[in-house]
Amino acid sequence: MTSIKEQAAISRLLSFLQEWDNAGKVARSHILDKFIETNQGKTAPELEQEFSQGASLFLVRLTTSLRITYMTDSCLEKLLRSIGIFLSAVSSNRYLIEFLEVGGVLTLLEILGLEKIKEEAKKESVKLLQVIANSGRTYKELICESYGVRSIAEFLAKSKSEETQEEVQVLLDSLVHGNPKYQNQVYKGLIALLPCESPKAQQLSLQTLRTAQPIVGTTHPSIVDRVLKVLDTMHLEVQYEAIELIKDLVGYDVRQALLKGLVALLIPSVKETSKLQAKILTDPSVLQLTPSLPMFLQQAAAAKAIGVLARNDMSIAEELLYLRVVHGLMAAMGNMDHSNSQRLASLTLECFVQMFPLVAEHVRKCMGEELYQLFLSNAEDLYMKIDSIQADILAANKVNVTKALCLHGSSYSMNTLYGSRDSAQMAYLTHFEEDVESKE
């Protein structure tokens, strides 16, 4: 038999639920405001005490209202925040299961794809998905099984709010941890995001890929082309993250493909440059755009990335020599259409000249004494001091340090050039040498 106090509490609960059931849009909005204000941060036992052990009765009304009205954006943000109070409460597993049993995950994912829904409501949806994902592996798998990775990735690419995009990154990071069944799916989703038009989404995807790569362990074949393509960005924060990822990726099986790709970017293809020349002839205004053309941005970023890699790891610098990196860097130094390519290529070439006497010898011979001394005195500012004839000499250079290494192995042995190496490293370098000889 219930006490008078318990009967009064039940009566208050029933009165509250009846008020909700009979309320219109405005009244329900006020009820939600008061609920959020008074119950934020409460534990599950505290919520039960607040609702006389009938908190689930209100939660089911919230989830029902969500499923009915989410397409119209009616109090959607407040509904989601109220549900979030239940799901994020300490000891709230029962509430979580109740929400999931009525298709809560699918509803949250669908909200992300609706164009008419406000950004703030979508952010609340992402936060609820974070709560669900952080509840354990089973729940992460449920999100992924509901085609969640695709929905979340597409939303990240389309979102206009950087704050919301950062919340999405937190969610993707959660999904890649402790989720062995679907971690590859998340990894592929992040790679698929790289060509998107949102610089913030690119930046966050690259950051999360750096976290995901060691977890996944193996690389996806498309990652090299996608990461190199990102280097055509005008946004330095995106370029920085791309280069940081490249530094990580050279430790995996894509190392050779990545280094070859970077060196190739130093000399834009004839096809692309001929397209540019044709445009310049037909439209003089294109001249104003040439400094920011993607292929020149890639060229400059590739020169920078090569310099970073070479300074960090002598073995990578050695491999780059066999890929004719010196020839590519000098060609980029002659690109008078893009001063940043000239500057960054010059700084990277300076690194190779300082590291390898053989490189210094060949560069000096190609440049001539006057230009070489200018280069040595201030590599960073060299592009401001050279004339068009000197630029043409650099652009058309035929320097082939690789050929010299192969043809004059007796004079320039690897031990003499680089010092002693272990057998595995020598075998790897020999592979590059044989590959070059087969193409000569």
N, C-alpha and C positions, 0 to 999 in steps of 0.2 A: 504494500500500500504506500503510495507516494505521499510525501509530506506536503504541507501547505506551501512551503518555500519552493519545492520542486514543481508543484502544480502552477505556481505563479511564473516560474521560469519557462515552462512549456507553453503557457498561455502567451507570454511575450514573444516566444519564437513563432508560434502559429500566427500571431497578429502581424509580426514582421513579414512572414512569408506571404500572408494574404495581401499586405500592403504592396509587396513586389508584384504579385500576380495581377493586381487590379491597376497598377500604375501605368501611365503612358510614358512616352519617350522622355519628356522633360523630368517627370517625377523619378523615373528610374535613374536618370543621370545624377540627380541629387542623392539618391540612395547609394549609388556607387561612390560618389565623392566622399560621403560620410564613412562608408565602409573602408575605403582606402586610407583615409585620414586616421581612423581609430585602430586599425588592425595591421598596419604595416610592420613587418618584422616579428610578428607573433609566432610562437611555436604551435604545432598541431594540437597539443593538449590545451593551450590557451584559447585557441579558436573553438575547440569543442566546449570549453567552459563558457565562452561568449555566446555560443548558440545552444546551450543546454543539451550538449551531446548530439546536436542535430546539424552540425556544420555541413555535412554532406548534402542535406536537403537544399541548402542555399547554393552549394557548388553545382548541383545538377541543374538548377535553374539558370545559373550563369552559363554553363556549357550549352544548354538548350537554346538560350537566347543567342549565344555566339553562332551556333549552327544555322539559326534561322535568319539572323540579320547581318552576318559578316560581309555579304556582298553589297550592302547598302551603306556600310560605314557608320551605322547608327550606334553611337556610344562605343564604338569598337575598341578604341584605345583604352577606355576605362574598364571595359569588360575584360580585356586581356590583362590589364594590371591587377584587377581583382582576382582573376584566376591564378595569376602569378603569386599572389599572397598565399594561396592554398598550396600550390605546387612547390614553392621555395621554403615553406615552413619546415622547421626541424621535425623529424619523425612524421613526414607527410606522405609516406609511400602509399598509403591507402587512397589518398586524394589523387595521386599520380595515376594509379591503376584505374580509378574511376574515370579520369579524364581520357585516358588512352582507350578505354573500352568503348567510348562513344565516338571514336575516330578523331580524337583531338589532334594527332600529328598531321593527318591529311588536311584537316581544316587550316592549321597553321601554315603548312606549305602552300596551300592554295591561296592564302592571303598574300603571300609574297609575290605571286604572279598577277594579281589583279591591278590593273592600271589606275582605277578610280580611287583606290584606297590611299589614304594619306601616309606619308613617310613615317610619321611618328607611330602609327598603328603597326606598320610593318616592322619597325624596330622592336616594339613590344613582342611581336610574334617571334622574332629572332631570339629575344631574351628567354622566352618560354622554351624554345627549342634548345637553348643552352642548358637550361635547368634539366630538361629531359635527358639530354646527352650526358650530362655530368652525373646522372643517377646510376650509370653503369653500362657495361658492354651490351647487355640485352637491349637497352633502350637506344644505344647508338645504332645497333643493327636494325632496329625497327625503323628509325629515320631513314637509313640507307635503303632498306627494302621498299620504302614508300617513294622511291625515286627522289629522295631528299637532296642528294648531292647535286643533281642537275638543277633542281629548283633553287637551291641556295646559291649555287655558282652563278646562275643567270641573274638572280637578284643582285648579287654583288656587282656584276658588270653593268647593270642598268641603274642602280641606285645613284641618286644625286647628292646624298648626304654622306660626307666623309665620316661623321660620327657613327652613322648606321653601318657603313661599310666596315668600320673597325670592329663593330659588334659581330658582323658576319665572319670576319677573320677569326675571332675568338671561337665561334661555333665550329668552323672548319678545322681549326687547330685541335679542338676537343674530339672531333670525329676521326682524326687521323691517329690519335693516341688511344691505346688500349682497344683497338678495333681491328684485329688481324684479318677478319673475314672480309672487311670492306675497305681497308686502308689503301689498297691499290686503286679502288674506285675514286676515292678522295684525291689521291695523287694525280690520276689522269684528269680529274675535273679541274684541278689547279693548273695543269699544263694547258688545258683547253681554254682557260681564261686569259692566257698571255696575249693573244692577238686582239683582245677587246679594246674599245675606244677610250675607256676610263683609265686615266693615268693612276689614280688612287687604287683602283682594282688591280691593275698590273703590279703596282708596288707591293700591295698586301699579298697577292698571289705568290710573288717571288719570295717574299719573307717566309710565307708558310711552306713553300716548297723546300726551303733550306731546312726547315724543321722536319718535313715529311721524308726527305731523301734518305737520311740514315735509318729511319724507321722502316721504310720500304726495302732498302738495301740494294735493289737493282734499279737500273735506269730504264726509262721508256724510250724507244727509238726516236720519237718525235721531239724529245726535249731539246736536242742540240739546235735544230732549225728554229724552234720557237723562241729559245733564249737569245740566239743570235739576231733574230728578227726584231726583238725588243730593243736592241741597241740603236735602232733608228729613231728613238724617242728624242723629243726636245726637252723632256723633263729629267733633270739631273738626279732627282731622288729615285726615279725608276731605273736610270742607268746604273746608279750606285748599287741597287739591289741586284740587278742583272749580273754585274761584275762579281759581286760577292757570291752569287750562286755559281758562277763559272769557276771561281776559286775552289768551291767545294766539289764541283763535278769533275775536275781534272783528277780527282782521286778515284774515279770510277772507270768503267770500261769504255766510256765515250770520250776519253781523254784525247786520243788521236784525232777523232772526227772533230772535236771541239777546236783543237789547235789548228787543224787544216782550215776549218771554217773561218776562224779569226784572221788567219793570214790571207785567205781569199778575199776578205772584205777590204783589205788594204788597197786593192786595185779593182774598182768597180768594173763590171763586165762591159765589154764593147757595146753590147746590145743596149744596155741602159744609158751609157754615155752618148751613144748616137741618137737615142730618143731625145735626150736633153738638148743636143746640138740642133736637132730639127725644130724643136719647140722654140729655141732662142731665135732662130732665123725667121720663124713665122710670127712670133709674138715677143717684141722687145721687152714687155713687162716681166717676162719670165726671168730676166737677168736679175731682178730684185729678189727673186725667190731662191736662186741657186745656193746661197749659203745654208739654207735650211732644208735642202732636199734630203730625203731619207737616206739615200745611198752615201752621201757625204757625212751625214750624222753617224751612220754605221761605221764608216771609214775611221772617223775620229775616235769613236768609242772603242773600236777594235784595237787601234794603236795604243790607247790608254790601257785596255785590258791586258794586252800583250806585255806592256811594261810592268804592270802589277804582277803578273804571273812570273815573268823572268826575274824580277827582283826578289820574289819570295822563294823561288826554287831553281837552283842552278841546273838541275836535270831537265826542267821544262825549257829553260833557255837553250840548252844544247839541242833538244828536239826541234825547237823552232828554227835553229840554224839550218837543219836538214830540210826544212819546209820553205826555204828561201825567204825567210822573214826580212832579211836585210834589204833585199831587192824591193820587197813590198813597202817597207818603211820609207825608203828613199823615193819611191814613186809617189807615196802620199805626201812627202815633203814638197813635191813639185806641184801639188794641186792648188793653184792660185785662186781657185773659185771658193775655197773653204780654208780660211786661215787657221781654224782650230785643228783641222786635220794636219796641217803643216806643223803647228806647234807641238801637238801631242806625239806625232810621229818622230819629230826631231828629238824630243826628250827621251823617247823609248830607244831610238837609235843610239843616243849617247850612252845609255845603259849597256847596250851590246858592245859598243866600242871600248868602254871601260873594262868590261868583263873578258873580252877576247881579243888579244893582239892581232890575230888573223883578220878579224872584222875591221879593225882600225886600219890595217894595211890596205885592204880592198876599198874601203870608203874613201880613204885619202887619195888613192890612185884615181878613183872615179870623179871625185869632187874637184881635184886640183888643189894646189897648196893654199891659194888665197881663200877659197870657199871653205876649205877644211879648217883653216885657222879661225875663221869667223865662227864656224860650227863649234869648235872647241872652246872658244872664249865665252859664248853664251848661246847654248843650243835652244833655249826657250824663245829667244827673241830673233832667231835667225831668219824666220819668215818675213820679218819687217825690213831686213837688210839685203835680201837677194833680189836680183832683177829678173826679167822674163827669160833671158837666155840661160841664166843659172837654174831657174825653175824648170826649164825644158830639159836641161841636162839631167836633173834629178828625176823628172818624170819618165824620161826615156832610158834610164840607166840599165845596164846589162850585168850588173854585179851578180856573181854567182859564187858565193862562199861555199855552198854545198858542193859544187863541182870541184872547187879547189881542195876541199877536204877529201873528196874521193880520188882525184887524180894525183894528189901529192901526199898521199897517206904516209909515205916514207919520210917526207920532210916535216909534215905536221901530224904526227901520230896523236891519237886521242889522249894518250897518257901525257904527252908534252903540252897539249892544249888545255886539258881539263884536270890534270892530276889523276891519281889512281881512283878507279871505280870498282865496285864489286862486279862479279861475273854476270849477274842478272841485268845490271844497268848497261854493261858493255854489249850484251846480246841485244838489248832493246835498241840501243843506238845503231848497232850494226844493221838491224832491220831497216832503219830509215835510210842508211847508206845504200843498201842493196836496192831499195825501192827507187831511190833517185837514179842509180846507175841504169836500172832497167828502162827508165824514161828518157835517158840521154840519147 
